[in-house]
Amino acid sequence: MVELIITEKPSAAKKVADALDNSRPIKKGDKGVPYYEVTHGNKDIIVASAVGHLYGLAEKEKKGFHYPVFDIEWVPTSDVNKESAFSKKYLELLKRLAKTADIITVATDYDVEGEVIGLNVVRFACKRKDARRMKFSTLTKEDLVKAYENASPTLDWGQAEAGETRHVLDYYYGINLSRALTTAMKASGMFKILSTGRVQGPALKTIVEREKEIRAFQPVPFWQIELKALAQQVIVSALHIENKFWDKLKADQVFAKVKDCKTTIVENTENAQFEQHAPSPFDLTTLQTESYRCFGIAPKTTLEIAQELYTNGYISYPRTSSQQLPPSLGFHNLLKQLAKQPKYSELAGSLAKKKDLAPHNGKKTDPAHPAIYPTGIAPRKLEDRTGKVYDLIVKRFMATFAESAIRETVTVTLNANQELFIAKGTTTIKTGWHTYYVPYVPFEEEELPKMDKGMTLPVKEILLHTKETQPPRRYTEASIIKELEKRELGTKSTRAQIIDTLYQRNYVKGKAIEATELGIHLIAVLEEHAPKIVDEELTRHFELEMEEIREHKKKGDVILAEAKTILTELLADFKKKEVEIGQGLQSTFKETRMIMTLVGKCPNCKDGHLVLRKGKFGRFIACDTYPACNTTYKLPSNGLVEVTTSVCEHCGFPVVRIIRKGKRPQEVCINPGCPSKVGDSALFKEHPCPKCGEGTVILRRSIYGAFGACNKFPKCRYLERIGKPAPKLSSAEKVAEQVAAAPPSKPSKPARKPRVKKAK
């Protein structure tokens, strides 16, 4: 009997093979795709992997760019997506291995997406109706062996049907709505691909609504009176008991009464203690929002980092909605394992000594996985951001077991000429869980000096502040995810990707998320002509029905039939207004494109404007009066370029923002001759290239400044900073460099044997 275990990724296949084999698994390969032969007890097992989704949805018959489209089928992703071409060899291997397998076991991630991946491989690649199902939350040896020994005899059919229904539903909405928008643009005489989706539309509408609130906001003036007194050599700030004066006359009257006071009397002091319970364990959303608060890491990146930590066996499965940790995890053992890591030895060791351990669980649950927790396996050296996220998860886990913190607020009432002023300070008097969550505790210490009732304090100054009410804050990448969860839009796994898509479509921009004119007008057009596309209630309705499928309360076919009816009516109405909708979108797109590409005034001709352009050799900035003005500036070949309203303080040229993956955005002057970039270039002298030995290092300039580069580029890619001496190489090193840089010589072909004509 041969058993085939199918995992979601190659790294997981290795983990499963290592965990199950009696000694060491045998690694094999087919066209570069690894798989493992395992002996577990008396069983022969083969462990192989998918690479995410091996099947995707596509139209059964393509009949041009029409809509609505409902006749779809599952096909290999390599057939419909060029970027997934590499997955074909993984699929072919699974097909071959399945032919000789007696038992199929699915060991993909235990969630909706993992269930769909496993289901499709089982029914299409393995040609089976069902399979065994391993369920695990960590990739540790103990959990994997337990999952194998206790594998379910069938797939989780509720989860599989819910996942497949979601995929089909999202495809229905995505392809039909995007085609409708694009066709509308075409009908107005302009071709531009636009997109929206079942969740994308309502998510954008949420951001646009906030943008409208901000733009419509009318600030209201108010006044505050601040008294600064000296107590034990410390300046104490107190606000008038009324806090905000909305009447200027009243504020002036009170200020006139107290402005000349030289002393103030302590009227009263009050101390109030309150308990701060330990935080709940992390679900994915709270991990993403906390990571953003502490490190500024985008939610999508946090998920990628958490997934990597999970795959390496350091944490449990991150795509969870649960804020609860069950006792079955073995808290004492986990803490003892963490205590073996020097960084956590003291804190984890102190918790492990406690007789009873009970986490401060939250309310949210997940039927598939517990809250996120560290497995106790000590990571190898982690990259900077990965290490930060891991540390956050470990400390949050430990903090959930700690005692409540006790904080105390001291309120002091000061009397200045019979006008009362309030000073407050809050400090921690019992650290409790704060000890375990340092440096991520989100509370500051504001200690007031000791002041007793009846004390007279000298007044340093009394100020009348004129202020205005502030508009609502824009969403951040973290707060919008929290808002979407609150509104039950999208899933824990998809919300970050939805926001990322809005950025890519230029519907939103900025770290503090601002809806662009394109995003605002797109929602305005859709609300006017096809409001159901952005109907939050309809989207939420389908999300709740998806959960009912998972719980075996509803069937997917019923929900898809309902969606077809709604979309058919919606799209029929949309088609009648295609030209009108397209004209509205066209003017909006032109305005947005102008705003997003306008860099600034041309410094040479003074009449034209510098705009972002794309050419045969990449992106550049050029004057829009070309050919009258041929001013151009180079741009980096990689990264996103955004225009700004800033100008360089050194030369007055426009400044653009360069955004590169994994790096902080960088604002740079477009002028390569800017004084801030020249540096020591005046002292630069051309010299032989120390790398190839053939070329000459010459002065080059880019948007980032001056640098030296070999003139044999691209054959030699040697670069050096200006003012930094070229490294000296020995003659032997020069020869070695030249040999390494030289192209490989072609082997000479063997001489052909002379043909001998046969006699007829």
Buried (B, 14 or more C-beta within 10 A) or exposed (E): EEBBBBBBBBBBBBBBBBBBBEEEBEEEEBEEBBBBBBBBEEBEBBBBBBBBBBBBBBBEEEEEEEBBBBEBEBBBBBEEEEEBEEBBBBBBBBBEBBEEBEBBBBBBBBBBBBBBBBBBBBBBBBEBEBBBBBBBBBBBBEBBBBBBEEBBEEBBBBBBBBBBBBBBBBBBBBBBBBBBBBBBBBBBEBEBEBBBBBBBBBBBBBBBEBBBEBEEEEEEEBBBBBBBBBBEEEEBBBBBEBEEBEEEEEBBEBBEBBBEBEEBBBBEBEEEEEEBEBBBBBBBBBBBBBBBBBBEBBBBBBBBBBBBBBBBBBBBBBBBBBBBBEEEBBBEEBBBBBBEBEEBEEBBBBBBEBEEBEBBBBEBBBEBBBBBBBBBBBBEEBEEBBBBBBBBBBBBBBBBBBBBBBBBBBBBBBBBEEBBBBBBBBBBEBBBBBBBBEEBBEEEEEEBBEBEEEBEBEBEEBEBEEEEEEBEEBBBBBBBBBBBBEBBBBBBBBBBBBBBBBBEBBBBBEEEBBBBBBBBBBBBBBBEBBEBBBBBEBBBBBBEBBBBBBEEEBEBEEBBEBBBEBBEEBBEEBBEBBEBBBBBBBEBBEBBBEEBBBBBBBBEBEEBBBBBBEEEEEBEBBBBBBEEBEBBBBBBEEBEBBBEEEBBEEBEBBBBBBEEEEEEEBEBBBBBEBEEBBBEBEEBEEEBBBBBBBBEBBBBBBBEBBBBBBBBEEEBEBEBEBEEEBEEBEEEEBEEBBEEBEEEEEEEEEEEEEEEEEEE
